[in-house]
């Protein structure tokens, strides 16, 4: 007797179990390539900045503030345009493919930034422009040295990289919600995290220690991996057909109705602001990540030891993430994230210990290893259920990219402020108490931000219960937009 194979739906896409396995493979392979590519700039560029003697404020501005200014401006445009875009190749993948060549060129150019800096010094108009800036602000623009030329090239290329990467970082996350069947989303995201942690662990263990000796080779390898590996994923994954996009405000078209619709739907409901405040607060903790490698080196740890710490933390996270994903499915991501934020209140300030106790770096290494395994990795995995598992359970499904972009925009706004303030904060502490104390006090900064995020999430939990809670939650939308929820979209549950 022949039995019909079980199938699973994601919009107009239909999968058998075998097809679902193949889909997961290609999406996870793409994630592996993307994570390795993205790891290069935030890990190697701060080291290069430090070697060139760049002030911490400059590092914070170009590694955090400037990219997030672009995120704040362009992410909503990209996200809304992607939600409403229709083509035979889908609505997400075309945005990735168009920007891929430019992103690859930026990576290659960053690998040869020393040579580009030397080329800039040989251009007369750059020399004259620098002399003019020196006259305007002699305290900030000193002699146009080889290091200054390389810094200019790095700042320009990092900015360009951030711009083109913004397209990928926006729509890649939305792709999952379009092509993965709803009943597998949480489990897929947990494995997605596992692959990401694994990729970072491999990078930190085998590549990070060669940041200075093989700088150019690492960037070129990242460019090739992204072009070939991530490009192959885009070719293999197929999007389905989408219903026509919901009408804009008043049924009109154009920029002004689009802005009014965006503001009403994303910013006009208090319920979602609790999510946004939590996201913004967590973003303030992320501002410290740019200085994490410099902090570890200040404690006397080698690049190899830092790589081992990150690798062990990554493998620990890989081991527990499927369990965390199961917890999020069973108890809802709101409760799981709240538990992680509470735990972070105790994990974040641990670095203060090294202000008062200055043991051998090997002892510091083992203490940080133990704290990372027992507390840091579990806390990080719990908080990681914020994006996207919590988003998927809270935001309206038909406007998922749009609402995610609102969160990304406000997160970027927070990082713009935090990226500059963390640099000023560290520079001031360094001036009065020394560099070691400054870096060790980053934990106080993070603990305060996690506390504010926890308060926002508790408020979200109360609002979520009023909207139906576990059994009957319906994502709220302004009453006047209810008509826009038809035309083929599923209920906002």
HELIX and SHEET records of a PDB file:
HELIX    1   1 UNK A   17  UNK A   51  1                                  35    
HELIX    2   2 UNK A   56  UNK A   60  1                                   5    
HELIX    3   3 UNK A   61  UNK A   65  3                                   5    
HELIX    4   4 UNK A   66  UNK A   84  1                                  19    
HELIX    5   5 UNK A   93  UNK A  111  1                                  19    
HELIX    6   6 UNK A  113  UNK A  121  1                                   9    
HELIX    7   7 UNK A  124  UNK A  136  1                                  13    
HELIX    8   8 UNK A  146  UNK A  179  1                                  34    
HELIX    9   9 UNK A  182  UNK A  184  5                                   3    
HELIX   10  10 UNK A  185  UNK A  206  1                                  22    
HELIX   11  11 UNK A  208  UNK A  210  5                                   3    
HELIX   12  12 UNK A  215  UNK A  225  1                                  11    
HELIX   13  13 UNK A  226  UNK A  230  3                                   5    
HELIX   14  14 UNK A  231  UNK A  236  1                                   6    
HELIX   15  15 UNK A  249  UNK A  251  5                                   3    
HELIX   16  16 UNK A  255  UNK A  262  1                                   8    
HELIX   17  17 UNK A  263  UNK A  267  3                                   5    
HELIX   18  18 UNK A  270  UNK A  286  1                                  17    
HELIX   19  19 UNK A  289  UNK A  291  5                                   3    
HELIX   20  20 UNK A  292  UNK A  298  1                                   7    
HELIX   21  21 UNK A  303  UNK A  331  1                                  29    
HELIX   22  22 UNK A  333  UNK A  347  1                                  15    
HELIX   23  23 UNK A  348  UNK A  352  5                                   5    
HELIX   24  24 UNK A  353  UNK A  356  1                                   4    
HELIX   25  25 UNK A  361  UNK A  371  1                                  11    
HELIX   26  26 UNK A  372  UNK A  376  3                                   5    
HELIX   27  27 UNK A  377  UNK A  383  1                                   7    
HELIX   28  28 UNK A  384  UNK A  386  5                                   3    
HELIX   29  29 UNK A  389  UNK A  394  1                                   6    
HELIX   30  30 UNK A  397  UNK A  399  5                                   3    
HELIX   31  31 UNK A  400  UNK A  433  1                                  34    
HELIX   32  32 UNK A  435  UNK A  440  1                                   6    
HELIX   33  33 UNK A  442  UNK A  466  1                                  25    
HELIX   34  34 UNK A  469  UNK A  472  1                                   4    
HELIX   35  35 UNK A  479  UNK A  485  5                                   7    
SHEET    1   A 2 UNK A   7  UNK A  10  0                                        
SHEET    2   A 2 UNK A  13  UNK A  16 -1                                        
END                                                                             
